[in-house]
Amino acid sequence: MKTKSPVATVRIPINQCQKPSGWLGRFIVWNMNSRHSKVTDWGLSHITVKPQDTILDVGCGGGKTVSKLAAIATQGKVFGLDYSDVSIGVARKVNAHSIETGRVEIHEGSISALPFSADSFDLVTAVETHFWWPDLPGGMREILRVLKPGGTLVLIAEIYRGAATKTAQLAEKYISRTGMKFLSIDEHHGLFADAGYSDVQIITDSGKGWICGIGKKLST
Ligand SMILES: C[S@@+](CC[C@H](N)C(=O)[O-])C[C@H]1O[C@@H](n2cnc3c(N)ncnc32)[C@H](O)[C@@H]1O
């Protein structure tokens, strides 16, 4: 009898986290909306979101972060962007009312070529997504381009290399098969600094294995 390897069983959901598709992707995206809520709140608690802010959430998945941000930036506007049509569909459903009133827009597109002009956003957020980008340093520079001078990028994730959690250990074990960019605390710092961000802070909750990276675009 053929037995399933443990890698095969983790592989389907991992691919689905990278680019959700089909009915399984739709299920996973709805599920991530609740599963990532606590780490998102924790990450956002380290920055200030102002009522007038124009904000972009990249890799927005099912759009829960977009709705959280829209509830704070009541006089601003929030954009979500994702390259998965399944994520886009769920994000539009979740934010239907705010889309109707013109306070939210959800765009299909890639982090590698953001469909926005330079100096557009006060804040860019990226939750549980940066480790999937095909060119991580390039994505960081692309975000820097669309940030206004003085604007902030916050990367939030519930996993980093070196965290003493089971999830981090599993990710480390299967890294060559998943293709994740699995960075340590120091590597996160280097990622921001090398891309040209200033005032870089890397904050962790070591018990939970959560990480939050913050960097600013220099004011001119
Ligand atoms: C693990 S999900 C996280 C979704 C959401 N941010 C959350 O916290 O629930 C990763 C999301 O990033 C998107 N994504 C991954 N790589 C991307 C890229 N290169 N450009 C745009 N979106 C990307 C995926 O389609 C997926 O919706």
Ligand as a Chemical Component Dictionary entry (heavy atoms), coordinates in Angstrom:
data_LIG
# 
_chem_comp.id                   LIG 
_chem_comp.type                 NON-POLYMER 
_chem_comp.pdbx_formal_charge   0 
_chem_comp.three_letter_code    LIG 
# 
loop_
_chem_comp_atom.comp_id 
_chem_comp_atom.atom_id 
_chem_comp_atom.alt_atom_id 
_chem_comp_atom.type_symbol 
_chem_comp_atom.charge 
_chem_comp_atom.model_Cartn_x 
_chem_comp_atom.model_Cartn_y 
_chem_comp_atom.model_Cartn_z 
_chem_comp_atom.pdbx_ordinal 
LIG C1  C1  C 0  -0.904 33.790 3.489  1  
LIG S1  S1  S 1  -1.923 34.880 2.527  2  
LIG C2  C2  C 0  -2.176 36.243 3.661  3  
LIG C3  C3  C 0  -3.352 37.064 3.281  4  
LIG C4  C4  C 0  -3.693 38.224 4.230  5  
LIG N1  N1  N 0  -2.678 39.252 4.202  6  
LIG C5  C5  C 0  -3.930 37.724 5.609  7  
LIG O1  O1  O 0  -3.201 38.114 6.533  8  
LIG O2  O2  O -1 -4.850 36.911 5.803  9  
LIG C6  C6  C 0  -0.770 35.562 1.352  10 
LIG C7  C7  C 0  -1.431 36.431 0.303  11 
LIG O3  O3  O 0  -0.398 37.095 -0.428 12 
LIG C8  C8  C 0  -0.701 37.050 -1.809 13 
LIG N2  N2  N 0  0.555  37.162 -2.561 14 
LIG C9  C9  C 0  1.636  36.341 -2.488 15 
LIG N3  N3  N 0  2.596  36.748 -3.335 16 
LIG C10 C10 C 0  2.123  37.863 -3.968 17 
LIG C11 C11 C 0  2.650  38.727 -4.967 18 
LIG N4  N4  N 0  3.860  38.506 -5.478 19 
LIG N5  N5  N 0  1.900  39.770 -5.392 20 
LIG C12 C12 C 0  0.651  39.970 -4.863 21 
LIG N6  N6  N 0  0.085  39.175 -3.922 22 
LIG C13 C13 C 0  0.814  38.127 -3.467 23 
LIG C14 C14 C 0  -1.405 35.707 -1.992 24 
LIG O4  O4  O 0  -2.189 35.644 -3.152 25 
LIG C15 C15 C 0  -2.233 35.616 -0.715 26 
LIG O5  O5  O 0  -3.532 36.159 -0.876 27 
# 
loop_
_chem_comp_bond.comp_id 
_chem_comp_bond.atom_id_1 
_chem_comp_bond.atom_id_2 
_chem_comp_bond.value_order 
_chem_comp_bond.pdbx_ordinal 
LIG C1  S1  SING 1  
LIG S1  C2  SING 2  
LIG S1  C6  SING 3  
LIG C2  C3  SING 4  
LIG C3  C4  SING 5  
LIG C4  N1  SING 6  
LIG C4  C5  SING 7  
LIG C5  O1  DOUB 8  
LIG C5  O2  SING 9  
LIG C6  C7  SING 10 
LIG C7  O3  SING 11 
LIG C7  C15 SING 12 
LIG O3  C8  SING 13 
LIG C8  N2  SING 14 
LIG C8  C14 SING 15 
LIG N2  C9  SING 16 
LIG N2  C13 SING 17 
LIG C9  N3  DOUB 18 
LIG N3  C10 SING 19 
LIG C10 C11 SING 20 
LIG C10 C13 DOUB 21 
LIG C11 N4  SING 22 
LIG C11 N5  DOUB 23 
LIG N5  C12 SING 24 
LIG C12 N6  DOUB 25 
LIG N6  C13 SING 26 
LIG C14 O4  SING 27 
LIG C14 C15 SING 28 
LIG C15 O5  SING 29 
# 
